[in-house]
């Protein structure tokens, strides 16, 4: 006979396994997203945003437009306005310090496009793992596993950007590689104001045209392709990041790897640093008019898990999207063999729409650590 305590623990464990935690990110500046791809709406609750932050609705809408579907010939043709309703936490153009509730309504769901996979697992999707973990799944676009959820992150990230702007910190990202095509220029050699001048969001115009052509050709084949998004955080202050397990780059890594289709994260010299000797890789510290800086930035603006005031540089690798408009072998939930092919509207490449998502998640991490540092300094 189980004791009362053992029974409570057993029930708690069962309920945990049958619920879906992990929808909240951040400590002092935290976000909780909700909603499904084919539900009536998605949204986010932002908690911990301090009062008095000037709300820039143009920035909010612009970032959502950069992420929304149907924006070009190399993105999914699902049509969503992705306009955002601010339900709470803002009054007379500034934040009030109370939870900020944001709602984005879904208007172009076509759930019938997914009827053919109701009992079929798509290769490299979350279909099988969701079934294994929860005992059921929302096959209509993947439910919570759909990239549709990231619109809520972008909305929250816009508020993080507003907070960071007050401290002179900016977060920018751009597509640096599509497949084997990549720009050889660093962010300092590029005009990042030109990132949105083309539909792939690469500020190197010559390489951008080649990237667009490559994605268009891949799309005609019913296939997909991946690549790399690079980011830079400028105007940084030193001292952000907490040892031992809350290192700034560790939190950035978790944020990036939580994005759909993200497969790798590096900061500073990253994997290329393994090809250098220590004498080549070390960033020499200099005193420039009383400001401590480094002559190089192989550390990517972070040392010992703490920002040193230099620009933070990082890159995120994205896999080819798993939905193909061509037949693939798979199995059904009952274990029988079958073939599956994507139907409906899908991206041939995640990169152009993922740029604002990368910026949003990086902004949320920096905003969170900025507030944590402010509490330490009080």
C-alpha positions in Angstrom: 0.0 0.0 0.0 1.5 3.3 -1.0 1.8 5.9 1.7 0.0 9.2 1.3 3.3 11.1 0.5 4.3 8.4 -2.1 0.8 8.6 -3.7 1.0 12.4 -4.0 4.5 12.1 -5.6 3.3 9.5 -8.0 0.3 11.6 -9.0 2.4 14.7 -9.4 4.9 12.9 -11.6 2.1 11.5 -13.8 0.6 15.0 -14.2 4.0 16.5 -15.0 4.5 13.9 -17.7 1.1 14.6 -19.2 1.4 18.4 -19.2 3.6 20.7 -21.2 5.9 22.8 -19.1 8.7 24.8 -20.6 6.6 27.7 -22.0 8.4 30.4 -19.9 11.8 31.9 -20.6 13.8 34.4 -18.6 14.2 35.3 -15.0 13.5 39.0 -14.2 12.4 39.8 -17.8 10.4 36.7 -18.5 8.0 35.7 -21.3 5.3 33.0 -21.4 3.9 32.1 -24.8 0.6 30.4 -25.5 -1.6 29.1 -28.3 -1.3 26.8 -31.3 -0.7 27.1 -35.0 -4.3 26.3 -35.9 -6.1 27.7 -32.8 -7.9 31.0 -32.7 -4.9 33.0 -31.5 -1.4 32.9 -30.1 0.1 35.3 -27.6 2.6 36.1 -24.9 2.7 37.4 -21.3 5.7 39.5 -20.5 6.5 39.8 -16.8 9.1 42.0 -15.2 9.3 44.8 -17.8 9.9 47.9 -15.7 7.5 50.9 -15.8 8.1 53.9 -17.9 9.5 52.2 -21.0 8.3 54.2 -24.0 6.3 51.8 -26.2 7.1 52.0 -29.9 4.1 50.3 -31.7 5.8 50.9 -35.1 8.7 48.8 -34.0 6.4 46.1 -32.7 4.4 45.9 -36.0 7.5 46.2 -38.2 9.2 43.2 -36.5 6.0 41.1 -36.8 5.8 42.0 -40.4 9.4 40.8 -40.9 8.5 37.4 -39.5 5.0 37.0 -40.9 4.2 34.4 -43.6 3.4 35.3 -47.2 5.9 38.1 -47.5 7.8 37.0 -50.6 8.2 34.3 -53.2 10.6 32.3 -51.0 8.4 32.1 -48.0 5.2 30.2 -47.2 2.1 31.7 -48.8 0.0 31.4 -45.7 -1.6 34.9 -45.2 -1.7 36.3 -41.7 -1.8 40.0 -40.9 0.0 39.3 -37.6 -1.3 42.5 -36.1 -0.8 42.6 -32.3 -3.3 43.6 -29.7 -1.9 45.0 -26.5 -4.3 43.8 -23.8 -2.6 45.0 -20.6 0.6 46.5 -19.2 0.7 49.7 -21.3 -1.0 53.0 -20.5 -0.5 56.4 -22.2 2.3 55.1 -24.4 4.5 53.6 -21.7 4.8 50.4 -19.8 3.1 50.3 -16.4 5.3 47.7 -14.7 2.4 45.2 -14.7 2.3 42.0 -16.9 2.1 42.9 -20.6 -0.4 40.7 -22.5 -0.1 40.5 -26.2 -2.5 38.7 -28.6 -2.1 37.8 -32.2 -5.1 36.3 -33.9 -4.9 33.4 -36.5 -7.0 34.1 -39.5 -5.7 31.8 -42.3 -5.7 28.3 -40.9 -6.3 25.5 -43.3 -6.4 22.5 -41.0 -7.6 20.2 -43.8 -4.1 20.5 -45.3 -3.0 18.3 -42.5 -5.7 15.6 -42.6 -3.5 13.2 -44.5 -1.0 13.1 -41.5 -3.5 12.6 -38.7 -2.1 9.1 -38.1 1.2 9.5 -39.9 4.6 10.6 -38.6 6.5 13.1 -40.8 10.3 12.5 -41.0 12.3 14.9 -38.8 9.2 16.6 -37.3 8.0 16.5 -33.7 5.0 14.2 -34.6 6.5 11.0 -33.2 8.2 12.5 -30.2 5.1 14.5 -29.1 3.1 11.2 -29.3 5.7 9.4 -27.3 5.9 12.0 -24.6 2.3 13.2 -24.2 0.3 10.3 -25.7 -1.4 12.6 -28.3 -0.5 15.5 -30.6 -2.1 18.3 -32.5 -1.4 17.3 -36.1 -2.8 20.6 -37.5 0.4 22.3 -38.4 2.2 20.8 -35.4 0.3 22.7 -32.6 2.9 24.1 -30.2 5.8 22.7 -32.2 4.9 24.9 -35.1 7.0 27.9 -35.9 3.8 29.9 -35.7 4.5 30.1 -32.0 7.6 32.3 -32.7 5.4 35.3 -33.6 4.7 35.6 -29.9 8.4 35.7 -29.2 9.0 38.4 -31.8 6.3 40.5 -30.2 7.9 40.1 -26.7 11.3 40.7 -28.3 10.1 44.1 -29.5 9.4 45.2 -25.9 12.9 43.9 -24.9 14.4 46.0 -27.7 12.5 49.1 -26.4 14.0 48.5 -23.0 17.5 48.0 -24.4 17.2 51.1 -26.5 17.0 53.2 -23.4 20.5 51.9 -22.5 21.9 52.4 -26.0 22.0 48.7 -26.8 21.0 47.4 -30.2 20.5 43.8 -31.5 20.7 43.1 -35.2 20.8 39.9 -37.2 21.1 38.9 -40.9 21.4 35.9 -43.2 25.1 35.2 -43.7 24.9 31.8 -45.5 22.4 29.7 -47.5 23.7 26.2 -48.1 27.2 26.6 -49.4 26.7 30.2 -50.4 27.9 32.7 -47.8 29.1 36.3 -47.5 32.8 36.5 -46.7 32.3 40.0 -45.2 32.1 40.6 -41.4 29.3 42.6 -39.9 31.7 45.6 -39.6 32.3 45.5 -43.4 28.6 45.3 -44.2 25.9 48.0 -44.1 23.4 46.3 -41.7 20.9 49.0 -42.6 20.6 47.1 -46.0 19.6 43.8 -44.3 15.9 44.3 -45.2 16.6 45.7 -48.7 16.1 42.2 -50.2 13.8 39.2 -49.5 16.6 36.9 -48.1 17.8 39.6 -45.6 21.4 39.4 -46.4 23.1 42.8 -46.4 25.6 41.7 -49.1 23.6 42.5 -52.2 25.6 40.4 -54.7 25.6 37.3 -52.5 21.9 37.9 -51.7 20.9 37.6 -55.3 22.6 34.3 -55.6 21.0 33.1 -52.4 17.5 34.0 -53.6 18.1 32.2 -56.9 19.3 29.1 -55.0 16.2 29.0 -52.8 13.9 29.5 -55.8 15.5 26.5 -57.5 15.3 24.4 -54.4 11.6 25.3 -54.0 10.9 24.2 -57.6 12.3 20.8 -56.7 9.9 20.5 -53.8 12.9 20.5 -51.5 14.3 22.8 -48.8 17.6 24.3 -47.7 19.2 25.6 -44.5 21.9 28.1 -43.6 23.3 30.5 -41.0 22.0 33.7 -39.4 24.7 35.9 -37.8 24.0 38.4 -35.0 25.7 41.3 -33.3 24.8 43.1 -30.1 26.3 46.6 -30.0 26.4 49.3 -27.3 27.0 46.6 -24.7 27.9 47.3 -21.1 30.3 45.2 -19.2 29.2 43.0 -16.3 26.2 41.1 -17.8 26.1 37.4 -17.1 26.2 35.3 -13.9 28.6 32.4 -13.2 28.4 29.5 -13.0 25.4 28.1 -14.8 23.9 31.4 -16.0 26.8 32.5 -18.2 25.6 35.1 -20.7 26.7 33.0 -23.7 25.0 29.9 -22.2 21.7 31.8 -22.0 22.1 33.1 -25.5 22.8 29.5 -26.7 19.7 28.2 -25.0 17.6 31.0 -26.4 18.8 30.3 -30.0 18.6 26.6 -29.8 15.0 26.9 -28.6 14.1 28.4 -32.0 12.5 25.9 -34.5 15.0 24.3 -36.9 18.0 25.7 -35.0 20.8 23.1 -35.0 23.9 25.0 -33.8 25.1 28.1 -31.9 28.6 29.7 -31.7 29.8 33.0 -30.4 33.0 34.9 -31.0 35.5 32.8 -32.9 33.3 29.8 -32.4 34.6 26.6 -34.0 37.1 28.6 -36.1 38.9 29.3 -32.9 39.9 25.7 -32.7 42.2 26.3 -35.6 44.1 29.0 -33.8 46.9 29.0 -31.3 46.4 30.7 -27.9 48.9 33.4 -28.9 46.7 34.2 -31.9 43.3 33.8 -30.1 43.9 35.8 -26.9 42.3 39.3 -26.9 44.8 41.8 -25.6 43.3 44.3 -23.1 44.0 48.0 -23.7 43.2 51.1 -21.7 41.6 53.6 -24.1 41.1 56.9 -22.2 40.1 55.0 -19.0 37.9 52.5 -20.8 39.1 48.9 -20.9 38.7 47.4 -24.3 40.3 44.5 -26.2 42.4 45.0 -29.4 40.6 42.0 -31.0 37.3 40.3 -30.2 37.8 36.6 -30.6 35.9 36.2 -27.3 32.8 37.6 -29.0 32.3 40.2 -26.2 32.0 37.6 -23.4 34.7 36.3 -21.1 34.1 34.0 -18.2 30.4 34.1 -19.1 30.3 37.9 -18.4 30.1 40.7 -21.0 33.3 42.8 -21.3 31.7 45.8 -23.2 32.8 44.8 -26.7 30.3 43.9 -29.4 28.7 40.4 -28.8 28.9 38.4 -32.0 27.2 35.0 -32.6 25.9 32.8 -35.3 23.0 30.3 -35.5 22.8 27.3 -37.8 19.4 26.3 -39.2 18.6 23.0 -40.8 16.6 22.6 -44.0 12.9 22.6 -43.1 11.6 19.1 -42.7 8.4 19.4 -44.8 9.1 18.5 -48.4 6.7 18.6 -51.4 7.9 15.2 -52.5 7.3 11.6 -51.3 9.2 10.2 -48.3 9.0 6.9 -46.6 7.6 6.9 -43.0 5.4 5.0 -40.6 1.9 5.4 -39.1 1.2 5.6 -35.4 0.3 1.9 -35.5 3.7 1.0 -36.9 2.7 0.2 -40.5 4.8 1.6 -43.3 3.5 4.4 -45.5 4.6 7.3 -47.7 4.0 11.0 -46.8 4.3 14.2 -48.8 3.8 17.7 -47.6 0.7 19.6 -48.8 -0.4 23.2 -48.5 1.9 26.1 -47.8 5.4 25.7 -46.5 8.7 27.7 -46.4 11.5 26.3 -48.7 14.0 28.1 -46.3 13.4 29.3 -42.8 16.2 31.9 -42.8 14.5 35.2 -44.0 11.7 34.9 -41.4 14.0 33.7 -38.7 16.1 36.9 -38.6 13.6 38.8 -36.4 13.2 35.7 -34.2 17.0 35.6 -33.6 16.9 39.3 -32.8 14.0 38.8 -30.4 15.5 36.0 -28.4 18.8 37.7 -28.1 17.1 40.9 -27.0 15.1 39.0 -24.3 18.3 37.5 -22.9 20.2 40.8 -22.8 17.1 42.6 -21.3 16.9 39.9 -18.6 20.6 40.1 -17.7 20.5 43.9 -17.8 17.7 44.0 -15.2 19.6 41.3 -13.1 22.7 43.5 -13.1 20.7 46.5 -12.1 19.4 44.7 -9.0 23.0 43.7 -8.1 24.2 47.3 -8.4 21.5 48.7 -6.1 
